[in-house]
Amino acid sequence: MTETNVAIVGAGPYGLAVSAHLRRAGVDVRIFGEPMSFWRTMPQGMMLRSNWPATCIAEFEGPLSLDTYQAATGIRFGRPVPLERFVEYGEWVQQQAAPDVDRRQVEAVSRDTDGFRLTVDGDTVRARRLVIAAGIAPFVWRPTQFDALPSELASHTADHRDLSVFAGRKVLVVGGGQSALEAAALMKESSADVEVVVRKDRINWLHGGKYHRMLGRYSKLVYAPTDVGPMGLSRVVAVPDLFRRFPRSMQRPMAQRSIRPAGAAWLVPRLTDVPIRLGESIVDARPAGEGLRVSLSGGETRQVDHLLLGTGYRVDISRYPFLTPELLGSVRQIGGYPILGPGLESSVPRLHFLGAPAAWSFGPIMRFVSGSWYASHAVLRSANVGGESARTEDPTPLPSP
């Protein structure tokens, strides 16, 4: 059995960010997971929707920023940032922040006498504090109406690394958000016959920085570098401690406005030849011949080879397979989200949840890479209060958004 002050489950942007800041403060840390594993499963050819600062892991200014990465490696790439380049950047961050990452999968996590017990490939690790930064891969949401359809006829965008497999096939895409729209563009560019069905009567297209450029140096007054939310509201959601002060009746519409389904402006010309049906939903889909017969709410039908669901993710921490029933049952939840306090700490002392599971308590920024800036400092403050830091000085202050 080995011991550590802080164990981190997950080596994506949030896990790497908190590892970096804890180790800068001298905290003993062990981090588990395959670095950037979720991002490696996303469709090839995708671009990140976030702007340059918001694509930075742990900090948008400093030794782990994209600018520092480019200066250190000599690697240059354009904007928007290609998925492949972001994964490479994440690997570089891992080398700086967690070169000793344990790539084994955590099989089980339970409470121990004075902390937590992790089972990893038959080994046992005891940790005084536990940080769950395991991402959203288990939270894929498929509408129940499609449960009976076989995977060869209906799948989720999360199921595909290579969308060129649909070349020459007729595909109906469901959804009006970035993943659905970009998947449609990628398949069209791979010679698939694609159509998109959107339940809403319009698609929200992001302005692509147009107003930032119009406002010039004054844009910082209304837009935060976190790049989450519209003008003005961006500043509020960029500061989770401020967002938390609003009553829930105000938090809910602010969050919905900040994360509503939307497509990047640079997708518009790529979808020129893709039919998009607005205000339509699928009322029935059943196998017919070698494909599917799909009935739309407007009364039309389609015969397609495949149905691709761009229906996103829904947080439910019970889907993390490593949380034992006893530990899971001790975490206060609402709708699958853990209820978190300062330091993103759950009702179980010294158990923290980072990333999308923290969104109910700390706002929509937790669903994006830029939320790692706040989350890593928040956990560090808790660790210092708990006496786990080997140093006594204050942590590095969070850069002003």
Contacts in CASP RR format, 6 or more apart in sequence:
PFRMAT RR
TARGET T0000
AUTHOR 0000-0000-0000
METHOD contacts of the structure
MODEL  1
MTETNVAIVGAGPYGLAVSAHLRRAGVDVRIFGEPMSFWRTMPQGMMLRS
NWPATCIAEFEGPLSLDTYQAATGIRFGRPVPLERFVEYGEWVQQQAAPD
VDRRQVEAVSRDTDGFRLTVDGDTVRARRLVIAAGIAPFVWRPTQFDALP
SELASHTADHRDLSVFAGRKVLVVGGGQSALEAAALMKESSADVEVVVRK
DRINWLHGGKYHRMLGRYSKLVYAPTDVGPMGLSRVVAVPDLFRRFPRSM
QRPMAQRSIRPAGAAWLVPRLTDVPIRLGESIVDARPAGEGLRVSLSGGE
TRQVDHLLLGTGYRVDISRYPFLTPELLGSVRQIGGYPILGPGLESSVPR
LHFLGAPAAWSFGPIMRFVSGSWYASHAVLRSANVGGESARTEDPTPLPS
P
1 123 0 8 1.000
1 124 0 8 1.000
1 125 0 8 1.000
1 126 0 8 1.000
2 30 0 8 1.000
2 123 0 8 1.000
2 124 0 8 1.000
2 125 0 8 1.000
2 126 0 8 1.000
3 125 0 8 1.000
3 126 0 8 1.000
3 127 0 8 1.000
4 28 0 8 1.000
4 29 0 8 1.000
4 30 0 8 1.000
4 125 0 8 1.000
4 126 0 8 1.000
4 127 0 8 1.000
4 128 0 8 1.000
5 27 0 8 1.000
5 28 0 8 1.000
5 29 0 8 1.000
5 127 0 8 1.000
5 128 0 8 1.000
5 129 0 8 1.000
5 383 0 8 1.000
5 388 0 8 1.000
6 22 0 8 1.000
6 27 0 8 1.000
6 28 0 8 1.000
6 29 0 8 1.000
6 30 0 8 1.000
6 127 0 8 1.000
6 128 0 8 1.000
6 129 0 8 1.000
6 130 0 8 1.000
6 131 0 8 1.000
6 383 0 8 1.000
6 388 0 8 1.000
7 29 0 8 1.000
7 30 0 8 1.000
7 31 0 8 1.000
7 32 0 8 1.000
7 116 0 8 1.000
7 118 0 8 1.000
7 125 0 8 1.000
7 127 0 8 1.000
7 129 0 8 1.000
7 130 0 8 1.000
7 131 0 8 1.000
8 15 0 8 1.000
8 18 0 8 1.000
8 19 0 8 1.000
8 29 0 8 1.000
8 30 0 8 1.000
8 31 0 8 1.000
8 32 0 8 1.000
8 131 0 8 1.000
8 133 0 8 1.000
9 32 0 8 1.000
9 33 0 8 1.000
9 106 0 8 1.000
9 109 0 8 1.000
9 118 0 8 1.000
9 130 0 8 1.000
9 131 0 8 1.000
9 132 0 8 1.000
9 133 0 8 1.000
9 134 0 8 1.000
9 322 0 8 1.000
10 31 0 8 1.000
10 32 0 8 1.000
10 33 0 8 1.000
10 132 0 8 1.000
10 133 0 8 1.000
10 134 0 8 1.000
10 135 0 8 1.000
11 31 0 8 1.000
11 32 0 8 1.000
11 33 0 8 1.000
11 34 0 8 1.000
11 35 0 8 1.000
11 36 0 8 1.000
11 37 0 8 1.000
11 94 0 8 1.000
11 98 0 8 1.000
11 101 0 8 1.000
11 103 0 8 1.000
12 35 0 8 1.000
12 36 0 8 1.000
12 37 0 8 1.000
12 38 0 8 1.000
12 39 0 8 1.000
12 90 0 8 1.000
12 133 0 8 1.000
12 135 0 8 1.000
13 36 0 8 1.000
13 57 0 8 1.000
13 58 0 8 1.000
13 90 0 8 1.000
13 93 0 8 1.000
13 369 0 8 1.000
13 372 0 8 1.000
14 133 0 8 1.000
14 135 0 8 1.000
14 354 0 8 1.000
14 355 0 8 1.000
14 371 0 8 1.000
14 372 0 8 1.000
14 375 0 8 1.000
14 376 0 8 1.000
15 31 0 8 1.000
15 98 0 8 1.000
15 131 0 8 1.000
15 133 0 8 1.000
15 354 0 8 1.000
15 372 0 8 1.000
16 31 0 8 1.000
16 35 0 8 1.000
16 57 0 8 1.000
16 58 0 8 1.000
16 90 0 8 1.000
16 93 0 8 1.000
16 94 0 8 1.000
16 97 0 8 1.000
16 98 0 8 1.000
16 372 0 8 1.000
17 57 0 8 1.000
17 58 0 8 1.000
17 59 0 8 1.000
17 64 0 8 1.000
17 97 0 8 1.000
17 372 0 8 1.000
17 373 0 8 1.000
17 375 0 8 1.000
17 376 0 8 1.000
18 131 0 8 1.000
18 133 0 8 1.000
18 354 0 8 1.000
18 372 0 8 1.000
18 375 0 8 1.000
18 376 0 8 1.000
18 379 0 8 1.000
18 380 0 8 1.000
19 29 0 8 1.000
19 31 0 8 1.000
19 97 0 8 1.000
19 98 0 8 1.000
20 58 0 8 1.000
20 64 0 8 1.000
20 93 0 8 1.000
20 96 0 8 1.000
20 97 0 8 1.000
20 98 0 8 1.000
20 376 0 8 1.000
21 58 0 8 1.000
21 376 0 8 1.000
21 377 0 8 1.000
21 379 0 8 1.000
21 380 0 8 1.000
21 395 0 8 1.000
21 396 0 8 1.000
22 29 0 8 1.000
22 376 0 8 1.000
22 379 0 8 1.000
22 380 0 8 1.000
22 383 0 8 1.000
23 29 0 8 1.000
23 97 0 8 1.000
23 98 0 8 1.000
24 396 0 8 1.000
25 380 0 8 1.000
25 383 0 8 1.000
25 384 0 8 1.000
25 389 0 8 1.000
25 390 0 8 1.000
25 391 0 8 1.000
25 395 0 8 1.000
26 389 0 8 1.000
26 390 0 8 1.000
26 391 0 8 1.000
27 380 0 8 1.000
27 383 0 8 1.000
27 388 0 8 1.000
27 389 0 8 1.000
27 390 0 8 1.000
28 388 0 8 1.000
28 390 0 8 1.000
29 98 0 8 1.000
30 102 0 8 1.000
30 125 0 8 1.000
30 127 0 8 1.000
31 98 0 8 1.000
31 101 0 8 1.000
31 102 0 8 1.000
32 101 0 8 1.000
32 102 0 8 1.000
32 103 0 8 1.000
32 104 0 8 1.000
32 105 0 8 1.000
32 106 0 8 1.000
32 118 0 8 1.000
32 120 0 8 1.000
33 101 0 8 1.000
33 102 0 8 1.000
33 103 0 8 1.000
33 104 0 8 1.000
33 105 0 8 1.000
33 106 0 8 1.000
34 103 0 8 1.000
35 90 0 8 1.000
35 91 0 8 1.000
35 94 0 8 1.000
35 98 0 8 1.000
35 101 0 8 1.000
35 103 0 8 1.000
36 87 0 8 1.000
36 90 0 8 1.000
36 91 0 8 1.000
36 94 0 8 1.000
37 137 0 8 1.000
38 135 0 8 1.000
38 136 0 8 1.000
38 137 0 8 1.000
39 83 0 8 1.000
39 86 0 8 1.000
39 87 0 8 1.000
40 87 0 8 1.000
40 161 0 8 1.000
41 137 0 8 1.000
41 158 0 8 1.000
41 161 0 8 1.000
42 83 0 8 1.000
42 158 0 8 1.000
42 161 0 8 1.000
43 83 0 8 1.000
43 157 0 8 1.000
43 160 0 8 1.000
43 161 0 8 1.000
43 162 0 8 1.000
43 163 0 8 1.000
43 182 0 8 1.000
43 183 0 8 1.000
43 186 0 8 1.000
44 83 0 8 1.000
44 84 0 8 1.000
44 161 0 8 1.000
44 162 0 8 1.000
44 163 0 8 1.000
45 82 0 8 1.000
45 83 0 8 1.000
45 84 0 8 1.000
45 186 0 8 1.000
46 82 0 8 1.000
46 83 0 8 1.000
46 182 0 8 1.000
46 186 0 8 1.000
47 80 0 8 1.000
47 81 0 8 1.000
47 82 0 8 1.000
47 83 0 8 1.000
47 182 0 8 1.000
47 264 0 8 1.000
47 266 0 8 1.000
48 55 0 8 1.000
48 80 0 8 1.000
48 81 0 8 1.000
48 82 0 8 1.000
48 83 0 8 1.000
48 86 0 8 1.000
49 80 0 8 1.000
49 178 0 8 1.000
49 206 0 8 1.000
49 263 0 8 1.000
49 264 0 8 1.000
50 81 0 8 1.000
50 227 0 8 1.000
50 368 0 8 1.000
50 369 0 8 1.000
50 370 0 8 1.000
51 79 0 8 1.000
51 209 0 8 1.000
51 225 0 8 1.000
51 227 0 8 1.000
52 66 0 8 1.000
52 79 0 8 1.000
52 81 0 8 1.000
53 60 0 8 1.000
53 225 0 8 1.000
53 226 0 8 1.000
53 227 0 8 1.000
53 370 0 8 1.000
54 60 0 8 1.000
54 225 0 8 1.000
54 226 0 8 1.000
54 227 0 8 1.000
54 228 0 8 1.000
54 368 0 8 1.000
54 369 0 8 1.000
54 370 0 8 1.000
55 66 0 8 1.000
55 81 0 8 1.000
55 86 0 8 1.000
55 369 0 8 1.000
55 370 0 8 1.000
56 64 0 8 1.000
56 65 0 8 1.000
56 66 0 8 1.000
56 369 0 8 1.000
56 370 0 8 1.000
56 373 0 8 1.000
57 64 0 8 1.000
57 89 0 8 1.000
57 90 0 8 1.000
57 93 0 8 1.000
57 369 0 8 1.000
57 372 0 8 1.000
58 64 0 8 1.000
58 93 0 8 1.000
58 97 0 8 1.000
58 372 0 8 1.000
58 373 0 8 1.000
58 376 0 8 1.000
59 65 0 8 1.000
59 373 0 8 1.000
59 399 0 8 1.000
60 66 0 8 1.000
60 225 0 8 1.000
60 370 0 8 1.000
60 373 0 8 1.000
60 399 0 8 1.000
61 67 0 8 1.000
61 399 0 8 1.000
62 68 0 8 1.000
63 96 0 8 1.000
64 93 0 8 1.000
64 96 0 8 1.000
64 97 0 8 1.000
66 81 0 8 1.000
66 89 0 8 1.000
69 75 0 8 1.000
69 89 0 8 1.000
69 92 0 8 1.000
69 93 0 8 1.000
70 76 0 8 1.000
72 92 0 8 1.000
73 92 0 8 1.000
75 85 0 8 1.000
75 88 0 8 1.000
77 85 0 8 1.000
80 264 0 8 1.000
80 266 0 8 1.000
81 89 0 8 1.000
94 101 0 8 1.000
102 120 0 8 1.000
104 120 0 8 1.000
104 121 0 8 1.000
105 120 0 8 1.000
105 121 0 8 1.000
105 322 0 8 1.000
106 118 0 8 1.000
106 119 0 8 1.000
106 120 0 8 1.000
106 322 0 8 1.000
107 119 0 8 1.000
107 120 0 8 1.000
107 121 0 8 1.000
107 122 0 8 1.000
107 322 0 8 1.000
108 118 0 8 1.000
108 119 0 8 1.000
108 322 0 8 1.000
108 324 0 8 1.000
109 116 0 8 1.000
109 117 0 8 1.000
109 118 0 8 1.000
109 119 0 8 1.000
109 130 0 8 1.000
109 322 0 8 1.000
109 323 0 8 1.000
109 324 0 8 1.000
109 327 0 8 1.000
110 116 0 8 1.000
110 117 0 8 1.000
110 324 0 8 1.000
110 326 0 8 1.000
110 327 0 8 1.000
111 117 0 8 1.000
111 326 0 8 1.000
111 327 0 8 1.000
111 330 0 8 1.000
111 348 0 8 1.000
112 126 0 8 1.000
114 128 0 8 1.000
115 126 0 8 1.000
115 127 0 8 1.000
115 128 0 8 1.000
115 129 0 8 1.000
115 130 0 8 1.000
115 350 0 8 1.000
116 126 0 8 1.000
116 127 0 8 1.000
116 128 0 8 1.000
116 129 0 8 1.000
116 130 0 8 1.000
116 327 0 8 1.000
116 350 0 8 1.000
116 351 0 8 1.000
117 124 0 8 1.000
117 125 0 8 1.000
117 126 0 8 1.000
118 124 0 8 1.000
118 125 0 8 1.000
118 126 0 8 1.000
118 127 0 8 1.000
118 130 0 8 1.000
128 350 0 8 1.000
128 388 0 8 1.000
129 350 0 8 1.000
129 351 0 8 1.000
129 352 0 8 1.000
129 382 0 8 1.000
129 383 0 8 1.000
129 388 0 8 1.000
130 350 0 8 1.000
130 351 0 8 1.000
130 352 0 8 1.000
131 352 0 8 1.000
131 354 0 8 1.000
131 379 0 8 1.000
132 317 0 8 1.000
132 320 0 8 1.000
132 323 0 8 1.000
132 351 0 8 1.000
132 352 0 8 1.000
132 353 0 8 1.000
132 354 0 8 1.000
132 357 0 8 1.000
133 354 0 8 1.000
133 355 0 8 1.000
134 320 0 8 1.000
134 322 0 8 1.000
135 355 0 8 1.000
135 356 0 8 1.000
136 313 0 8 1.000
136 315 0 8 1.000
136 356 0 8 1.000
137 158 0 8 1.000
138 316 0 8 1.000
138 319 0 8 1.000
138 320 0 8 1.000
138 321 0 8 1.000
139 313 0 8 1.000
139 314 0 8 1.000
139 315 0 8 1.000
139 316 0 8 1.000
139 319 0 8 1.000
139 356 0 8 1.000
140 156 0 8 1.000
140 158 0 8 1.000
140 312 0 8 1.000
140 313 0 8 1.000
141 311 0 8 1.000
141 312 0 8 1.000
141 313 0 8 1.000
141 314 0 8 1.000
142 156 0 8 1.000
142 309 0 8 1.000
142 311 0 8 1.000
143 309 0 8 1.000
143 311 0 8 1.000
145 282 0 8 1.000
145 285 0 8 1.000
146 154 0 8 1.000
146 285 0 8 1.000
146 307 0 8 1.000
146 309 0 8 1.000
149 285 0 8 1.000
149 286 0 8 1.000
149 287 0 8 1.000
149 292 0 8 1.000
149 307 0 8 1.000
150 287 0 8 1.000
151 159 0 8 1.000
152 306 0 8 1.000
153 287 0 8 1.000
153 291 0 8 1.000
153 292 0 8 1.000
153 306 0 8 1.000
153 307 0 8 1.000
154 285 0 8 1.000
154 292 0 8 1.000
154 306 0 8 1.000
154 307 0 8 1.000
154 308 0 8 1.000
154 309 0 8 1.000
155 306 0 8 1.000
155 307 0 8 1.000
155 308 0 8 1.000
155 309 0 8 1.000
156 308 0 8 1.000
156 309 0 8 1.000
156 310 0 8 1.000
156 311 0 8 1.000
156 312 0 8 1.000
157 179 0 8 1.000
157 180 0 8 1.000
157 183 0 8 1.000
157 308 0 8 1.000
157 309 0 8 1.000
157 310 0 8 1.000
157 312 0 8 1.000
158 312 0 8 1.000
158 313 0 8 1.000
160 183 0 8 1.000
160 308 0 8 1.000
163 183 0 8 1.000
163 186 0 8 1.000
163 187 0 8 1.000
163 190 0 8 1.000
163 192 0 8 1.000
164 186 0 8 1.000
164 187 0 8 1.000
164 190 0 8 1.000
166 187 0 8 1.000
166 190 0 8 1.000
166 192 0 8 1.000
166 305 0 8 1.000
166 306 0 8 1.000
166 308 0 8 1.000
167 187 0 8 1.000
167 190 0 8 1.000
167 191 0 8 1.000
167 192 0 8 1.000
168 191 0 8 1.000
168 192 0 8 1.000
168 193 0 8 1.000
169 192 0 8 1.000
169 193 0 8 1.000
169 305 0 8 1.000
169 306 0 8 1.000
170 192 0 8 1.000
170 193 0 8 1.000
170 194 0 8 1.000
170 195 0 8 1.000
170 303 0 8 1.000
170 304 0 8 1.000
170 305 0 8 1.000
170 306 0 8 1.000
171 187 0 8 1.000
171 192 0 8 1.000
171 193 0 8 1.000
171 194 0 8 1.000
171 195 0 8 1.000
171 304 0 8 1.000
171 305 0 8 1.000
171 306 0 8 1.000
171 307 0 8 1.000
171 308 0 8 1.000
172 194 0 8 1.000
172 195 0 8 1.000
172 196 0 8 1.000
172 197 0 8 1.000
172 292 0 8 1.000
172 294 0 8 1.000
172 302 0 8 1.000
172 304 0 8 1.000
172 306 0 8 1.000
172 307 0 8 1.000
172 308 0 8 1.000
173 180 0 8 1.000
173 183 0 8 1.000
173 184 0 8 1.000
173 187 0 8 1.000
173 194 0 8 1.000
173 195 0 8 1.000
173 196 0 8 1.000
173 197 0 8 1.000
173 308 0 8 1.000
173 310 0 8 1.000
174 180 0 8 1.000
174 196 0 8 1.000
174 197 0 8 1.000
174 282 0 8 1.000
174 307 0 8 1.000
174 308 0 8 1.000
174 309 0 8 1.000
174 310 0 8 1.000
174 311 0 8 1.000
175 181 0 8 1.000
175 196 0 8 1.000
175 197 0 8 1.000
175 198 0 8 1.000
175 199 0 8 1.000
175 261 0 8 1.000
175 309 0 8 1.000
175 310 0 8 1.000
175 311 0 8 1.000
176 196 0 8 1.000
176 198 0 8 1.000
176 199 0 8 1.000
176 200 0 8 1.000
176 203 0 8 1.000
176 261 0 8 1.000
176 263 0 8 1.000
176 310 0 8 1.000
177 203 0 8 1.000
177 261 0 8 1.000
177 262 0 8 1.000
177 263 0 8 1.000
177 310 0 8 1.000
178 261 0 8 1.000
178 262 0 8 1.000
178 263 0 8 1.000
178 264 0 8 1.000
178 267 0 8 1.000
179 310 0 8 1.000
179 312 0 8 1.000
180 196 0 8 1.000
180 308 0 8 1.000
180 310 0 8 1.000
180 311 0 8 1.000
181 196 0 8 1.000
181 203 0 8 1.000
181 263 0 8 1.000
181 267 0 8 1.000
181 271 0 8 1.000
182 263 0 8 1.000
182 264 0 8 1.000
182 267 0 8 1.000
183 308 0 8 1.000
183 310 0 8 1.000
184 194 0 8 1.000
184 196 0 8 1.000
184 271 0 8 1.000
184 274 0 8 1.000
185 267 0 8 1.000
185 270 0 8 1.000
185 271 0 8 1.000
185 274 0 8 1.000
187 194 0 8 1.000
187 308 0 8 1.000
188 194 0 8 1.000
188 270 0 8 1.000
188 271 0 8 1.000
188 273 0 8 1.000
188 274 0 8 1.000
189 270 0 8 1.000
194 274 0 8 1.000
194 275 0 8 1.000
195 274 0 8 1.000
195 275 0 8 1.000
195 276 0 8 1.000
195 277 0 8 1.000
195 302 0 8 1.000
195 304 0 8 1.000
196 271 0 8 1.000
196 274 0 8 1.000
196 275 0 8 1.000
196 276 0 8 1.000
196 277 0 8 1.000
197 277 0 8 1.000
197 280 0 8 1.000
197 281 0 8 1.000
197 282 0 8 1.000
197 296 0 8 1.000
198 276 0 8 1.000
198 277 0 8 1.000
198 278 0 8 1.000
198 279 0 8 1.000
198 280 0 8 1.000
199 279 0 8 1.000
199 280 0 8 1.000
199 281 0 8 1.000
200 261 0 8 1.000
200 278 0 8 1.000
200 279 0 8 1.000
201 278 0 8 1.000
201 279 0 8 1.000
202 278 0 8 1.000
203 262 0 8 1.000
203 263 0 8 1.000
203 276 0 8 1.000
203 278 0 8 1.000
204 260 0 8 1.000
204 261 0 8 1.000
204 262 0 8 1.000
204 263 0 8 1.000
205 262 0 8 1.000
205 263 0 8 1.000
205 264 0 8 1.000
205 265 0 8 1.000
205 267 0 8 1.000
205 268 0 8 1.000
206 262 0 8 1.000
206 263 0 8 1.000
206 264 0 8 1.000
206 265 0 8 1.000
207 265 0 8 1.000
208 264 0 8 1.000
208 265 0 8 1.000
208 266 0 8 1.000
210 265 0 8 1.000
211 219 0 8 1.000
211 223 0 8 1.000
211 231 0 8 1.000
212 219 0 8 1.000
212 223 0 8 1.000
213 219 0 8 1.000
215 221 0 8 1.000
215 222 0 8 1.000
215 223 0 8 1.000
221 235 0 8 1.000
222 231 0 8 1.000
222 232 0 8 1.000
222 234 0 8 1.000
222 235 0 8 1.000
223 231 0 8 1.000
223 232 0 8 1.000
223 234 0 8 1.000
223 235 0 8 1.000
224 234 0 8 1.000
224 235 0 8 1.000
224 237 0 8 1.000
224 238 0 8 1.000
224 401 0 8 1.000
225 238 0 8 1.000
225 370 0 8 1.000
225 401 0 8 1.000
226 234 0 8 1.000
226 237 0 8 1.000
226 238 0 8 1.000
226 365 0 8 1.000
226 368 0 8 1.000
226 370 0 8 1.000
226 371 0 8 1.000
226 373 0 8 1.000
226 401 0 8 1.000
227 234 0 8 1.000
227 368 0 8 1.000
227 370 0 8 1.000
228 234 0 8 1.000
228 237 0 8 1.000
228 238 0 8 1.000
228 258 0 8 1.000
228 259 0 8 1.000
228 364 0 8 1.000
228 365 0 8 1.000
228 367 0 8 1.000
228 368 0 8 1.000
228 370 0 8 1.000
229 237 0 8 1.000
229 257 0 8 1.000
229 258 0 8 1.000
229 259 0 8 1.000
229 364 0 8 1.000
230 257 0 8 1.000
230 258 0 8 1.000
233 254 0 8 1.000
233 257 0 8 1.000
233 258 0 8 1.000
234 258 0 8 1.000
235 401 0 8 1.000
236 242 0 8 1.000
236 243 0 8 1.000
236 246 0 8 1.000
236 254 0 8 1.000
237 243 0 8 1.000
237 254 0 8 1.000
237 255 0 8 1.000
237 258 0 8 1.000
237 363 0 8 1.000
237 364 0 8 1.000
237 365 0 8 1.000
238 365 0 8 1.000
238 401 0 8 1.000
239 374 0 8 1.000
239 401 0 8 1.000
240 362 0 8 1.000
240 363 0 8 1.000
240 365 0 8 1.000
240 366 0 8 1.000
240 374 0 8 1.000
240 378 0 8 1.000
243 251 0 8 1.000
243 254 0 8 1.000
243 362 0 8 1.000
243 363 0 8 1.000
243 365 0 8 1.000
244 251 0 8 1.000
244 361 0 8 1.000
244 362 0 8 1.000
244 363 0 8 1.000
246 254 0 8 1.000
251 363 0 8 1.000
254 364 0 8 1.000
255 359 0 8 1.000
255 363 0 8 1.000
255 364 0 8 1.000
258 364 0 8 1.000
259 364 0 8 1.000
259 367 0 8 1.000
277 296 0 8 1.000
279 297 0 8 1.000
280 296 0 8 1.000
280 297 0 8 1.000
280 298 0 8 1.000
281 296 0 8 1.000
281 297 0 8 1.000
282 294 0 8 1.000
282 295 0 8 1.000
282 296 0 8 1.000
282 297 0 8 1.000
282 307 0 8 1.000
283 295 0 8 1.000
283 296 0 8 1.000
283 297 0 8 1.000
284 294 0 8 1.000
284 295 0 8 1.000
285 292 0 8 1.000
285 293 0 8 1.000
285 294 0 8 1.000
285 295 0 8 1.000
285 307 0 8 1.000
286 292 0 8 1.000
286 293 0 8 1.000
287 293 0 8 1.000
288 303 0 8 1.000
290 305 0 8 1.000
291 303 0 8 1.000
291 304 0 8 1.000
291 305 0 8 1.000
291 306 0 8 1.000
292 303 0 8 1.000
292 304 0 8 1.000
292 305 0 8 1.000
292 306 0 8 1.000
292 307 0 8 1.000
293 301 0 8 1.000
293 302 0 8 1.000
293 303 0 8 1.000
294 301 0 8 1.000
294 302 0 8 1.000
294 303 0 8 1.000
294 304 0 8 1.000
294 307 0 8 1.000
295 301 0 8 1.000
296 302 0 8 1.000
313 356 0 8 1.000
315 336 0 8 1.000
315 337 0 8 1.000
315 356 0 8 1.000
315 357 0 8 1.000
315 359 0 8 1.000
315 360 0 8 1.000
316 335 0 8 1.000
316 336 0 8 1.000
317 323 0 8 1.000
317 328 0 8 1.000
317 331 0 8 1.000
317 333 0 8 1.000
317 336 0 8 1.000
317 337 0 8 1.000
317 338 0 8 1.000
317 353 0 8 1.000
317 357 0 8 1.000
318 328 0 8 1.000
318 336 0 8 1.000
327 348 0 8 1.000
327 351 0 8 1.000
330 347 0 8 1.000
330 348 0 8 1.000
331 338 0 8 1.000
331 346 0 8 1.000
331 347 0 8 1.000
331 348 0 8 1.000
331 351 0 8 1.000
332 338 0 8 1.000
332 339 0 8 1.000
332 346 0 8 1.000
332 347 0 8 1.000
333 339 0 8 1.000
334 360 0 8 1.000
335 360 0 8 1.000
337 357 0 8 1.000
337 359 0 8 1.000
337 360 0 8 1.000
337 361 0 8 1.000
338 346 0 8 1.000
338 347 0 8 1.000
338 353 0 8 1.000
338 357 0 8 1.000
338 358 0 8 1.000
338 360 0 8 1.000
338 361 0 8 1.000
339 346 0 8 1.000
339 347 0 8 1.000
339 360 0 8 1.000
339 361 0 8 1.000
340 346 0 8 1.000
340 352 0 8 1.000
340 353 0 8 1.000
340 358 0 8 1.000
340 360 0 8 1.000
340 361 0 8 1.000
340 362 0 8 1.000
341 361 0 8 1.000
342 378 0 8 1.000
342 381 0 8 1.000
342 382 0 8 1.000
343 352 0 8 1.000
343 378 0 8 1.000
343 379 0 8 1.000
343 381 0 8 1.000
343 382 0 8 1.000
344 352 0 8 1.000
344 353 0 8 1.000
344 354 0 8 1.000
344 358 0 8 1.000
344 361 0 8 1.000
344 362 0 8 1.000
344 375 0 8 1.000
344 378 0 8 1.000
344 379 0 8 1.000
344 382 0 8 1.000
345 351 0 8 1.000
345 352 0 8 1.000
345 382 0 8 1.000
346 352 0 8 1.000
346 353 0 8 1.000
350 382 0 8 1.000
352 379 0 8 1.000
352 382 0 8 1.000
354 366 0 8 1.000
354 372 0 8 1.000
354 375 0 8 1.000
354 379 0 8 1.000
355 366 0 8 1.000
355 367 0 8 1.000
355 371 0 8 1.000
355 372 0 8 1.000
355 375 0 8 1.000
356 366 0 8 1.000
356 367 0 8 1.000
357 366 0 8 1.000
358 366 0 8 1.000
358 375 0 8 1.000
359 366 0 8 1.000
359 367 0 8 1.000
362 374 0 8 1.000
362 375 0 8 1.000
365 371 0 8 1.000
365 374 0 8 1.000
366 375 0 8 1.000
373 398 0 8 1.000
373 399 0 8 1.000
374 398 0 8 1.000
377 395 0 8 1.000
377 396 0 8 1.000
377 397 0 8 1.000
377 398 0 8 1.000
380 389 0 8 1.000
380 395 0 8 1.000
381 395 0 8 1.000
383 389 0 8 1.000
384 395 0 8 1.000
END
